[in-house]
């Protein structure tokens, strides 16, 4: 019998968040080494507990989740999602436009698979959460990465986007707030992006999973609220705002002219019907979570954990010679830049490897977020402020005199 090999479609798929370096870190832990894992945005790993609103909803309705539910999701959950997205200014939507999945990770596949034929192109930001590029590959498409410009506060480069549109371009992905930069986009840049989509006839995927984790008095604008004439898929969930990563609770809402998306919707229905239904226990808590805006708000105001952890991180980063950064105003990520000449860095994976073995700190390098230069890495700011401050201090000590070999 011949060896069983991976399919060709897996060639470009990568998951550096839990990739080879993560496996090395797990081996270190098995040897009794305490590794600080700043690779994954998993609040529960750092003491963020179950919100009381979620616990109460589960206790009161747990029997409601025993059987299969509607393939789109439980009616009460879809109604709550629809009402929430309406508060964000998205008009002319109903619960029928909502599809619930096992996390945004699953919902992305439902959104892409019915859309793409082999070789179709999707504009994806760089840097970006690698789920998007990977999922385009797996759906038979080709991700075309447009630049988010660090010199412009990590805003998308509109001119670069325009230059990469071809007859094969079907859609554009916009992650706002962005992962890994932690930057919120202004209403003005969102309007420019909708203008590009309108001119090119593109479907927009608006990934807004961090919309409730915005700091510094800023307000998130839902992209679909700015363009009622465009077909837009808004994606969101509870993993980050309510610290429910393990519950796997995500959704998408289809807005815009119904006649433009009717056939595409039937493809989504084919996939979600085949899956039977999403996790019902997660859906039970959606109405309670979307009524509980205090949980996310309490984390991102001054004195809240995410806010204070961000502050501790940037205070220490400012002291490191050879690192620059755009201070994040959302989520719990920051994407610092290394002076590659100073440190002789040609391979960011090697840098992350060297850092792990010198400091026991696990990071994801920029290439894990489809960033083409070896000069960035992401910090997950979820440990408590004193732990983060100490970790960044140790990074600085590591970099003092570091030269990549």
Helices and strands as residue ranges (DSSP letters): G 8-10, G 16-18, H 20-30, E 36-37, G 43-46, H 52-61, G 62-65, H 75-87, G 95-97, E 98-101, H 103-113, E 121-126, H 131-138, E 142-149, G 150-152, E 155-156, H 158-163, E 169-175, H 187-200, E 203-207, G 223-226, E 232-237, G 245-247, E 250-255, H 258-275, H 280-284, H 286-291, H 293-300, H 305-317, E 323-324, E 333-338, H 340-343, H 348-359, E 361-362, E 364-365, G 366-369, E 376-380, H 385-399
